[in-house]
């Protein structure tokens, strides 16, 4: 990981939050290199003991927040509320759920109860 060109962008956070280092590094690379997001930045979420990523999809103006996590982690509703609060209460947050084979599945999470579209 340390020899990868994008490691410098996340290196201080990887050392600070080693439990989620793999998910952070993998998600950062997916958003930056594969999905080609713009203005990608790392944001600390001390209440969640990890970092989030904020950036823009190509050809869009809206900033989106992504929180990397592992498939093996247990997340609570309190953890999700803390995540929204520390990110400034955005309309939604994406969870980037990483697996052992480096697959990432993105789930869009909204605060409260949201009726699905018909």
N, C-alpha and C positions, 0 to 999 in steps of 0.2 A: 504494500500500500504506500509506503513512504517514498518509493521511487516513481510513483505515478505523477505526471505533470500537474494534475489538479489537487494533489495532496496539500499543497501549500495553503489553498483557500480554506481548508477545514482542519488543518493540523493542530491549532491551539484548542479547538473544540474536541477533537478526538482524544487528546491527552486529558482534558477536563471531564469528559463523559465517556470513559472507555466501554461501559456496558452497552452503549448504543452506537459505538464508533463505526461498526460495519454497516449498519443501516443508514447512518448519516452519509458516509462516504459513497455507498452504492447509489443512494437516492440523488445526491448531488451530481454524480456523474451521469445518471440517467437524464435528469432534467437539463443539465448543461450541454452534454455531448449528444445524446440520442434525440431528445425532444427539442433541443436548441432554444431553451428559455433565455430571455434577456434580463439584464439587471438582477441576476440571481445573488442573493445575500443570505448569510447565516444569521439567525436571530436566537439569542439565548432564552431559554424558558427555565429559569432556575426552580420554579415550583414543580416542574415536571421532570427535573434532572436530565435535561436533554436540550437539543437545539431544534429549531424549525428552519425551513427555507422559505424565502419570499422572493417572488419574481414574476415575470410576465411571459405568457406563451407568445410564440411568434405572431406578429401582426395583430396584437391586442394591446389595449391600454390599461386594462385592469390588472392590479397586483393580486396574486393568489398566494395563499400560505399552505405549506406542505409540512407535515410532521412525520419524520421517519420513525418506524418502529419495526419490531421483529414479530413474526408469526407466533413465536413462542411466548411473547409477553401477554400478561393479563392487564387489560385496561378497564378502568372503572368509570362510571358516570362522573364522579368527582374529578378524576384526572382530566376528562374531556372538558368539564366546566373550567378547570384551571387553565387548560390550554387556550380556550377561547378568551378568557380574561387576560392572560399574558400576551396574547396577540392583538389586543385592543378591540375585542368583540367584532370580528369580521362576520359577514353574512354566512360564510361557510369555511370549512377547513378540510383539506385533503389529508387523509392518513395514507402514508406510503408504507404498505405492509410488505416487508422483505422476507424472503424464504431462504433456506440454506443453499438452494441452487441458483441464487442471485436473481430470481424472478421478483418483480415488484408489482403489486396490485394496488391501485389507488381507489380509496373509498371517499366519497364526498359526504361530510358530516355537517349537519345544520343544527343550530341550537333549538331546543324545545321540540315540540311535536310538529312535524311538517307533513301535510297531506300530499301524497304522491300525485303527479299529474295524471289526468285521465287520457 
